[in-house]
């Protein structure tokens, strides 16, 4: 789930000028194994790891964008971004951590997102079709049960759970990052726990705007940004939000987002198609090693995400005590230490790291 505020965010973003690329050092100091960086013979060698993958849908064929980083025969992570309608850009901080651990990973913009085709047919924006899209991407990237880890963040976590419930025979490991297994429970947490933490006057004004259906009123995001997003979405002042996050928000496909999520991260609103989604009862059916990740200050209930790990036969939980919904940024060391530990433990044969 990602916030709908691209235009407003532009007003807060710090403008940055272009600069010349730094010269390569005279002496190489990178300790990453040469084989990890070697793309020789790969079909994406020419494009530096990027490739468009053609997928088939009930409405015809389209192309989705992917980009591989690194080489590992046994640890390959496909990243499912949030939104719906977000982009891979929010994951760019992974570049600072996964390469040095020798983990291969794939950026991927889902259909409708910025780097991929953006068809106008709204019937395409449903969870079941996205699951089939992920399976087609898996096949094209030659990922299998001996190497395939699927990481989904927020909406991507919903998609990852749905994929696992249908295609877990292809998975080596699953990571559900900052997502609850029940949208009604998510809404209840926003209503009963997070909302009352706000200033009562701010909350009352927000509720009135929502009751009026006046979601495009600039005042809505003017209230949510300082009173909700910088406390629970990404715990940094807006002017310090990292460039990849700003780009992701600016590239958000609002049509997909509003249809499936609603108008904000403050619960799923209106007639959004995900409002009744709930897979809590089905968690025991996911039998592959699974890591759930939650932040203490998350938009999602961290206790629920801890509970999820207990429902999964091979589940474990990573708690980010300083983290919010984007804990990969505001509790980065905890997030990546736990994530890489999980991936490597599963690679070494542990069923419940």
Secondary structure, DSSP 8 states (H G I E B T S, - for coil): -----HHHHHHHS------------SS----S-HHHH--TT-TTTTTTTEEEEEEEETTEEEEEEEEEES--SS-EEEEE-STTT--GGGGGGGGGTTGGGT-EEEEEE-TTSTTS-----GGG-SHHHHHHHHHHHHHHHT--TTTEEEEEETHHHHHHHHHHHHHGGG-SEEEEES--SBHHHHHHHIIIIIGGGS-HHHHHHHHHHHHTT-TT-HHHHHHHIIIIIIIII--S-GGGS-HHHHHHHHT--HHHHHHHT-S-SSS--TT-TTTT-B-GGGGGG--S-EEEEEETT-SS-HHHHHHHHHHSTTEEEEEETT--TTHHHHTHHHHHHHHHHHHHHHHTT-S--
